[in-house]
Amino acid sequence: MNGFVRTLPARPWIWSFIGAAIVFLASLCSTGGAGADGIIVAAFSLASFAVVVGMGQMFVMSLGPGNVDLSLPANIGLASAIAMKVMNGSDSMIAAGIIAALASGILIGLANYGLIRTLRIPPIIATLSTSFIVQSIDISYGRGLQVKPPPGFARFTDLRLLGLPVFVLVIIVASIIAAIVLGRTIFGRSVLAIGQNMRAAWLAGIKVERIRALTYTLCGALGGLSGALLAAYFRGSSTDIGNEYLLMSIAVVVIGGTSVAGGRANLPGLWGAALFLVLLQVMLNTFGADASVRLVTTGFVIIAVITAAGGHAAER
């Protein structure tokens, strides 16, 4: 036990799981212990979407200071509309709709990198510019679109195994695969090496620009996939379905223990951070807090947690 406590400073992401457990217990106390199963299922379901988006953001931010994808909300909104339009309510078109959402996200990711590489502008400006363009396309394409997901796709988000939705278990498996890619493959190690020192990585023979292009493309693809899944879960697409995932994707990455300076990432921490933030919202809803109180409280908590648990990540 003493050994575990001594290792906590080296594992700041553990605090996100501790925080999630504390908030969960507080929610149960406020309800007298009622609805525990429902809270757990809802928390894991909503957290899984944050994890999908957060994985892409984590890879991008691991490339080094200034690397961030601000186009994710617009990406998610457009992908949700494209997926639902291609599926057109037919179970036979589910695969085609998911592929279309992935293709949309991949194109956005490539556009982000293209602006960064061609115009030599900071990623935050490039991805923000892409976001405005994609939002314009999304508004013209998706406004008024009332296409529901195919029955089979909607039922998939309701299927349960071991008490949890099947899609949550699928995302957990995907997280494990992503952790292996990050820590055990040439691509993952190259991303971390670039984040630690781009010039040193280039001198070591790493194809820096190819890795950066693949990373932004991966982030875009995960945003597209998230758009399709969100449309199924909420039973329809929306131009603003991804709005909350801009700050959420960055918060889960930093609170989860990934360094904002790049070169160090932690995938298990994404789950702890996502569960913490979702359960915090659930607790505030339970207490009857209105939207403004929830936003302010969440903002203060995020600042406090990042300062206490992840602030050292920026010190390099």
C-alpha positions as a Markdown table, in Angstrom:
| # | Residue | x | y | z |
|---|---|---|---|---|
| 1 | Met | 0.0 | 0.0 | 0.0 |
| 2 | Asn | 2.8 | 2.4 | 0.9 |
| 3 | Gly | 4.5 | 1.6 | -2.4 |
| 4 | Phe | 1.3 | 2.4 | -4.3 |
| 5 | Val | 1.0 | 5.8 | -2.5 |
| 6 | Arg | 4.6 | 6.6 | -3.3 |
| 7 | Thr | 4.1 | 6.0 | -7.0 |
| 8 | Leu | 1.1 | 8.3 | -7.2 |
| 9 | Pro | 3.1 | 11.4 | -8.1 |
| 10 | Ala | 4.6 | 9.5 | -11.1 |
| 11 | Arg | 1.1 | 8.5 | -12.1 |
| 12 | Pro | -1.1 | 11.6 | -12.0 |
| 13 | Trp | -3.7 | 10.0 | -14.2 |
| 14 | Ile | -4.7 | 7.8 | -11.3 |
| 15 | Trp | -6.2 | 10.8 | -9.6 |
| 16 | Ser | -8.8 | 11.0 | -12.4 |
| 17 | Phe | -10.1 | 7.5 | -11.4 |
| 18 | Ile | -10.1 | 8.5 | -7.8 |
| 19 | Gly | -12.0 | 11.7 | -8.6 |
| 20 | Ala | -14.5 | 9.7 | -10.7 |
| 21 | Ala | -15.1 | 7.3 | -7.7 |
| 22 | Ile | -15.6 | 10.2 | -5.3 |
| 23 | Val | -18.1 | 12.0 | -7.6 |
| 24 | Phe | -19.9 | 8.7 | -8.1 |
| 25 | Leu | -20.2 | 8.1 | -4.4 |
| 26 | Ala | -21.4 | 11.7 | -3.9 |
| 27 | Ser | -24.1 | 11.1 | -6.5 |
| 28 | Leu | -25.2 | 7.9 | -4.8 |
| 29 | Cys | -25.4 | 9.7 | -1.4 |
| 30 | Ser | -27.6 | 12.4 | -2.9 |
| 31 | Thr | -30.0 | 9.8 | -4.3 |
| 32 | Gly | -29.9 | 7.5 | -1.3 |
| 33 | Gly | -28.2 | 4.8 | -3.3 |
| 34 | Ala | -30.9 | 4.6 | -5.9 |
| 35 | Gly | -30.1 | 4.3 | -9.6 |
| 36 | Ala | -26.5 | 3.2 | -9.2 |
| 37 | Asp | -26.7 | 0.8 | -12.2 |
| 38 | Gly | -28.3 | 3.5 | -14.4 |
| 39 | Ile | -25.6 | 6.0 | -13.4 |
| 40 | Ile | -22.8 | 3.6 | -14.2 |
| 41 | Val | -24.2 | 2.6 | -17.6 |
| 42 | Ala | -24.9 | 6.2 | -18.6 |
| 43 | Ala | -21.4 | 7.3 | -17.4 |
| 44 | Phe | -19.6 | 4.6 | -19.4 |
| 45 | Ser | -21.8 | 5.2 | -22.5 |
| 46 | Leu | -21.2 | 9.0 | -22.6 |
| 47 | Ala | -17.5 | 8.6 | -21.5 |
| 48 | Ser | -16.8 | 6.2 | -24.4 |
| 49 | Phe | -17.6 | 8.9 | -26.9 |
| 50 | Ala | -15.2 | 11.3 | -25.2 |
| 51 | Val | -12.5 | 8.5 | -25.2 |
| 52 | Val | -12.9 | 8.0 | -29.0 |
| 53 | Val | -12.4 | 11.6 | -29.7 |
| 54 | Gly | -9.8 | 11.9 | -26.9 |
| 55 | Met | -7.7 | 9.2 | -28.5 |
| 56 | Gly | -7.3 | 11.2 | -31.7 |
| 57 | Gln | -6.6 | 14.4 | -29.8 |
| 58 | Met | -4.1 | 12.5 | -27.6 |
| 59 | Phe | -2.0 | 11.3 | -30.6 |
| 60 | Val | -2.0 | 14.9 | -32.0 |
| 61 | Met | -1.1 | 16.6 | -28.8 |
| 62 | Ser | 1.7 | 14.0 | -28.2 |
| 63 | Leu | 3.4 | 15.5 | -31.3 |
| 64 | Gly | 4.6 | 18.4 | -29.3 |
| 65 | Pro | 3.7 | 21.9 | -28.1 |
| 66 | Gly | 1.0 | 23.7 | -30.2 |
| 67 | Asn | -0.3 | 20.6 | -31.8 |
| 68 | Val | -4.1 | 20.4 | -31.3 |
| 69 | Asp | -7.1 | 19.6 | -33.5 |
| 70 | Leu | -9.8 | 22.3 | -33.1 |
| 71 | Ser | -11.8 | 21.0 | -36.1 |
| 72 | Leu | -13.2 | 18.0 | -34.2 |
| 73 | Pro | -16.7 | 19.4 | -33.3 |
| 74 | Ala | -17.3 | 20.4 | -37.0 |
| 75 | Asn | -15.9 | 17.1 | -38.1 |
| 76 | Ile | -18.2 | 15.1 | -35.8 |
| 77 | Gly | -21.2 | 17.1 | -36.9 |
| 78 | Leu | -20.6 | 16.7 | -40.6 |
| 79 | Ala | -19.7 | 13.0 | -40.3 |
| 80 | Ser | -23.0 | 12.3 | -38.4 |
| 81 | Ala | -25.0 | 14.0 | -41.2 |
| 82 | Ile | -23.1 | 12.1 | -43.9 |
| 83 | Ala | -23.4 | 8.7 | -42.1 |
| 84 | Met | -27.2 | 9.1 | -41.6 |
| 85 | Lys | -27.7 | 10.3 | -45.2 |
| 86 | Val | -25.8 | 7.4 | -46.7 |
| 87 | Met | -27.5 | 4.9 | -44.4 |
| 88 | Asn | -30.9 | 6.4 | -45.2 |
| 89 | Gly | -32.6 | 4.3 | -42.5 |
| 90 | Ser | -31.5 | 1.0 | -44.1 |
| 91 | Asp | -29.7 | -1.7 | -42.2 |
| 92 | Ser | -28.0 | -2.9 | -45.4 |
| 93 | Met | -26.2 | 0.5 | -45.6 |
| 94 | Ile | -24.8 | 0.6 | -42.1 |
| 95 | Ala | -21.3 | -0.4 | -43.2 |
| 96 | Ala | -21.4 | 2.1 | -46.1 |
| 97 | Gly | -22.5 | 4.9 | -43.8 |
| 98 | Ile | -19.7 | 4.2 | -41.3 |
| 99 | Ile | -17.1 | 4.1 | -44.2 |
| 100 | Ala | -18.5 | 7.4 | -45.5 |
| 101 | Ala | -18.1 | 9.0 | -42.0 |
| 102 | Leu | -14.6 | 7.7 | -41.7 |
| 103 | Ala | -13.8 | 9.0 | -45.2 |
| 104 | Ser | -15.2 | 12.4 | -44.3 |
| 105 | Gly | -13.0 | 12.5 | -41.1 |
| 106 | Ile | -9.9 | 11.3 | -43.0 |
| 107 | Leu | -10.3 | 14.1 | -45.6 |
| 108 | Ile | -10.7 | 16.7 | -42.8 |
| 109 | Gly | -7.6 | 15.3 | -41.1 |
| 110 | Leu | -5.6 | 15.5 | -44.4 |
| 111 | Ala | -6.9 | 19.0 | -44.9 |
| 112 | Asn | -5.6 | 20.0 | -41.5 |
| 113 | Tyr | -2.2 | 18.7 | -42.1 |
| 114 | Gly | -2.1 | 20.1 | -45.6 |
| 115 | Leu | -2.7 | 23.6 | -44.2 |
| 116 | Ile | 0.0 | 23.1 | -41.6 |
| 117 | Arg | 2.5 | 21.7 | -44.0 |
| 118 | Thr | 1.8 | 23.9 | -47.1 |
| 119 | Leu | 1.2 | 27.3 | -45.4 |
| 120 | Arg | 3.5 | 26.7 | -42.5 |
| 121 | Ile | 0.9 | 28.0 | -40.0 |
| 122 | Pro | 0.5 | 26.9 | -36.4 |
| 123 | Pro | -1.8 | 23.8 | -36.0 |
| 124 | Ile | -4.2 | 25.8 | -33.8 |
| 125 | Ile | -4.8 | 28.3 | -36.6 |
| 126 | Ala | -4.9 | 25.6 | -39.4 |
| 127 | Thr | -7.4 | 23.4 | -37.6 |
| 128 | Leu | -9.6 | 26.4 | -36.5 |
| 129 | Ser | -9.7 | 27.5 | -40.2 |
| 130 | Thr | -10.7 | 24.0 | -41.3 |
| 131 | Ser | -13.4 | 24.0 | -38.6 |
| 132 | Phe | -15.0 | 27.2 | -40.0 |
| 133 | Ile | -15.0 | 25.7 | -43.5 |
| 134 | Val | -16.4 | 22.4 | -42.4 |
| 135 | Gln | -19.0 | 24.1 | -40.3 |
| 136 | Ser | -20.2 | 26.0 | -43.4 |
| 137 | Ile | -20.4 | 22.8 | -45.3 |
| 138 | Asp | -22.2 | 21.1 | -42.4 |
| 139 | Ile | -24.8 | 23.9 | -42.1 |
| 140 | Ser | -25.5 | 23.8 | -45.8 |
| 141 | Tyr | -25.6 | 20.0 | -46.0 |
| 142 | Gly | -27.0 | 19.0 | -42.6 |
| 143 | Arg | -29.4 | 21.8 | -41.7 |
| 144 | Gly | -32.9 | 20.4 | -41.5 |
| 145 | Leu | -31.7 | 16.9 | -42.1 |
| 146 | Gln | -34.1 | 14.6 | -40.2 |
| 147 | Val | -32.7 | 11.1 | -41.1 |
| 148 | Lys | -32.9 | 8.6 | -38.3 |
| 149 | Pro | -30.4 | 5.8 | -37.9 |
| 150 | Pro | -31.2 | 2.4 | -39.3 |
| 151 | Pro | -33.1 | 0.2 | -36.6 |
| 152 | Gly | -30.1 | -2.2 | -36.5 |
| 153 | Phe | -27.6 | 0.6 | -35.9 |
| 154 | Ala | -29.8 | 2.1 | -33.2 |
| 155 | Arg | -30.3 | -1.3 | -31.5 |
| 156 | Phe | -26.5 | -1.8 | -31.5 |
| 157 | Thr | -26.1 | 1.1 | -29.0 |
| 158 | Asp | -28.7 | -0.6 | -26.7 |
| 159 | Leu | -27.2 | -4.1 | -26.7 |
| 160 | Arg | -25.6 | -5.1 | -23.4 |
| 161 | Leu | -23.0 | -7.6 | -22.4 |
| 162 | Leu | -21.8 | -8.0 | -18.8 |
| 163 | Gly | -24.1 | -5.2 | -17.8 |
| 164 | Leu | -22.5 | -2.6 | -20.2 |
| 165 | Pro | -23.5 | -1.6 | -23.7 |
| 166 | Val | -21.7 | -3.6 | -26.3 |
| 167 | Phe | -20.3 | -0.5 | -28.1 |
| 168 | Val | -18.7 | 0.5 | -24.8 |
| 169 | Leu | -16.9 | -2.8 | -24.6 |
| 170 | Val | -15.8 | -2.4 | -28.3 |
| 171 | Ile | -14.3 | 1.0 | -27.5 |
| 172 | Ile | -12.5 | -0.5 | -24.4 |
| 173 | Val | -11.0 | -3.1 | -26.7 |
| 174 | Ala | -10.1 | -0.3 | -29.2 |
| 175 | Ser | -8.5 | 1.6 | -26.4 |
| 176 | Ile | -6.3 | -1.4 | -25.5 |
| 177 | Ile | -5.3 | -1.7 | -29.2 |
| 178 | Ala | -4.5 | 2.0 | -29.3 |
| 179 | Ala | -2.3 | 1.7 | -26.2 |
| 180 | Ile | -0.4 | -1.1 | -27.9 |
| 181 | Val | 0.0 | 1.0 | -31.0 |
| 182 | Leu | 1.3 | 3.9 | -28.9 |
| 183 | Gly | 3.8 | 1.9 | -26.9 |
| 184 | Arg | 4.7 | -1.0 | -29.0 |
| 185 | Thr | 4.7 | 0.0 | -32.7 |
| 186 | Ile | 7.1 | 2.1 | -34.8 |
| 187 | Phe | 4.3 | 4.6 | -35.5 |
| 188 | Gly | 3.4 | 5.1 | -31.8 |
| 189 | Arg | 7.0 | 5.4 | -30.7 |
| 190 | Ser | 7.7 | 7.8 | -33.6 |
| 191 | Val | 4.9 | 10.1 | -32.4 |
| 192 | Leu | 6.3 | 10.2 | -28.9 |
| 193 | Ala | 9.9 | 10.8 | -30.2 |
| 194 | Ile | 8.7 | 13.7 | -32.4 |
| 195 | Gly | 7.0 | 15.2 | -29.4 |
| 196 | Gln | 10.1 | 14.9 | -27.3 |
| 197 | Asn | 12.4 | 16.5 | -29.9 |
| 198 | Met | 11.4 | 16.9 | -33.5 |
| 199 | Arg | 14.9 | 17.6 | -34.8 |
| 200 | Ala | 16.4 | 14.7 | -32.9 |
| 201 | Ala | 13.7 | 12.4 | -34.3 |
| 202 | Trp | 14.4 | 13.6 | -37.8 |
| 203 | Leu | 18.2 | 13.0 | -37.3 |
| 204 | Ala | 17.4 | 9.5 | -36.0 |
| 205 | Gly | 15.8 | 8.7 | -39.4 |
| 206 | Ile | 12.1 | 9.1 | -38.4 |
| 207 | Lys | 10.0 | 10.4 | -41.3 |
| 208 | Val | 8.6 | 13.2 | -39.3 |
| 209 | Glu | 6.2 | 14.7 | -41.8 |
| 210 | Arg | 4.8 | 11.3 | -42.8 |
| 211 | Ile | 4.1 | 10.6 | -39.1 |
| 212 | Arg | 2.5 | 14.0 | -38.5 |
| 213 | Ala | 0.3 | 13.5 | -41.6 |
| 214 | Leu | -0.8 | 10.0 | -40.4 |
| 215 | Thr | -1.5 | 11.4 | -36.9 |
| 216 | Tyr | -3.7 | 14.2 | -38.0 |
| 217 | Thr | -5.5 | 11.8 | -40.4 |
| 218 | Leu | -6.0 | 9.3 | -37.5 |
| 219 | Cys | -7.5 | 12.1 | -35.4 |
| 220 | Gly | -9.8 | 13.0 | -38.2 |
| 221 | Ala | -10.9 | 9.4 | -38.8 |
| 222 | Leu | -11.7 | 8.9 | -35.1 |
| 223 | Gly | -13.8 | 12.2 | -35.2 |
| 224 | Gly | -15.7 | 10.8 | -38.1 |
| 225 | Leu | -16.3 | 7.5 | -36.4 |
| 226 | Ser | -17.5 | 9.3 | -33.3 |
| 227 | Gly | -20.0 | 11.3 | -35.4 |
| 228 | Ala | -21.6 | 8.1 | -36.8 |
| 229 | Leu | -21.8 | 6.5 | -33.3 |
| 230 | Leu | -23.2 | 9.7 | -31.7 |
| 231 | Ala | -25.9 | 9.9 | -34.4 |
| 232 | Ala | -26.9 | 6.3 | -33.6 |
| 233 | Tyr | -26.9 | 6.8 | -29.9 |
| 234 | Phe | -29.0 | 10.0 | -30.0 |
| 235 | Arg | -31.2 | 8.6 | -32.8 |
| 236 | Gly | -30.2 | 11.2 | -35.4 |
| 237 | Ser | -27.6 | 13.6 | -36.7 |
| 238 | Ser | -27.2 | 17.2 | -35.8 |
| 239 | Thr | -24.9 | 20.1 | -36.9 |
| 240 | Asp | -24.1 | 20.8 | -33.2 |
| 241 | Ile | -23.8 | 17.2 | -32.0 |
| 242 | Gly | -20.1 | 17.5 | -31.5 |
| 243 | Asn | -19.9 | 21.0 | -30.0 |
| 244 | Glu | -19.1 | 19.8 | -26.4 |
| 245 | Tyr | -16.2 | 17.6 | -27.6 |
| 246 | Leu | -13.8 | 20.5 | -28.3 |
| 247 | Leu | -13.0 | 21.3 | -24.7 |
| 248 | Met | -13.9 | 17.7 | -23.6 |
| 249 | Ser | -11.3 | 16.1 | -25.9 |
| 250 | Ile | -8.6 | 18.4 | -24.6 |
| 251 | Ala | -9.6 | 18.1 | -21.0 |
| 252 | Val | -9.7 | 14.3 | -21.0 |
| 253 | Val | -6.2 | 14.2 | -22.6 |
| 254 | Val | -4.6 | 16.6 | -20.1 |
| 255 | Ile | -6.4 | 15.4 | -17.0 |
| 256 | Gly | -5.7 | 11.8 | -18.1 |
| 257 | Gly | -1.9 | 12.4 | -17.8 |
| 258 | Thr | -0.8 | 13.3 | -21.3 |
| 259 | Ser | 1.8 | 16.0 | -21.5 |
| 260 | Val | 0.7 | 19.2 | -23.3 |
| 261 | Ala | 4.4 | 19.6 | -24.2 |
| 262 | Gly | 4.3 | 16.4 | -26.1 |
| 263 | Gly | 6.3 | 13.2 | -26.0 |
| 264 | Arg | 4.3 | 11.5 | -23.2 |
| 265 | Ala | 0.9 | 10.1 | -23.4 |
| 266 | Asn | -1.4 | 7.9 | -21.2 |
| 267 | Leu | -4.3 | 6.1 | -22.7 |
| 268 | Pro | -5.8 | 4.5 | -19.5 |
| 269 | Gly | -6.0 | 8.0 | -18.1 |
| 270 | Leu | -8.5 | 9.0 | -20.9 |
| 271 | Trp | -11.1 | 6.7 | -19.3 |
| 272 | Gly | -10.5 | 8.0 | -15.8 |
| 273 | Ala | -10.8 | 11.6 | -17.0 |
| 274 | Ala | -13.8 | 11.0 | -19.2 |
| 275 | Leu | -15.7 | 9.1 | -16.4 |
| 276 | Phe | -14.8 | 11.9 | -13.9 |
| 277 | Leu | -16.1 | 14.7 | -16.2 |
| 278 | Val | -19.3 | 12.8 | -17.1 |
| 279 | Leu | -20.0 | 11.8 | -13.5 |
| 280 | Leu | -19.5 | 15.4 | -12.4 |
| 281 | Gln | -22.2 | 16.5 | -14.9 |
| 282 | Val | -24.5 | 13.7 | -13.6 |
| 283 | Met | -23.9 | 14.8 | -10.0 |
| 284 | Leu | -24.7 | 18.5 | -10.8 |
| 285 | Asn | -27.8 | 17.4 | -12.7 |
| 286 | Thr | -28.9 | 15.4 | -9.7 |
| 287 | Phe | -28.5 | 18.5 | -7.5 |
| 288 | Gly | -30.6 | 20.4 | -9.9 |
| 289 | Ala | -27.9 | 22.8 | -11.0 |
| 290 | Asp | -28.8 | 24.8 | -14.1 |
| 291 | Ala | -26.7 | 24.9 | -17.3 |
| 292 | Ser | -24.7 | 28.0 | -16.2 |
| 293 | Val | -23.8 | 26.5 | -12.8 |
| 294 | Arg | -22.8 | 23.3 | -14.4 |
| 295 | Leu | -20.5 | 25.0 | -16.9 |
| 296 | Val | -18.9 | 27.2 | -14.3 |
| 297 | Thr | -18.4 | 24.4 | -11.8 |
| 298 | Thr | -17.0 | 22.1 | -14.5 |
| 299 | Gly | -14.6 | 24.8 | -15.7 |
| 300 | Phe | -13.3 | 25.4 | -12.2 |
| 301 | Val | -12.9 | 21.7 | -11.5 |
| 302 | Ile | -11.0 | 21.2 | -14.8 |
| 303 | Ile | -8.6 | 24.0 | -14.0 |
| 304 | Ala | -8.1 | 22.6 | -10.5 |
| 305 | Val | -7.5 | 19.0 | -11.7 |
| 306 | Ile | -5.2 | 20.1 | -14.5 |
| 307 | Thr | -3.2 | 22.2 | -12.1 |
| 308 | Ala | -3.0 | 19.6 | -9.4 |
| 309 | Ala | -2.7 | 16.4 | -11.4 |
| 310 | Gly | -1.5 | 17.4 | -14.9 |
| 311 | Gly | 0.0 | 20.8 | -14.6 |
| 312 | His | 3.5 | 19.3 | -14.3 |
| 313 | Ala | 3.1 | 17.8 | -17.7 |
| 314 | Ala | 3.7 | 21.2 | -19.3 |
| 315 | Glu | 7.0 | 21.6 | -17.5 |
| 316 | Arg | 9.7 | 20.2 | -19.8 |
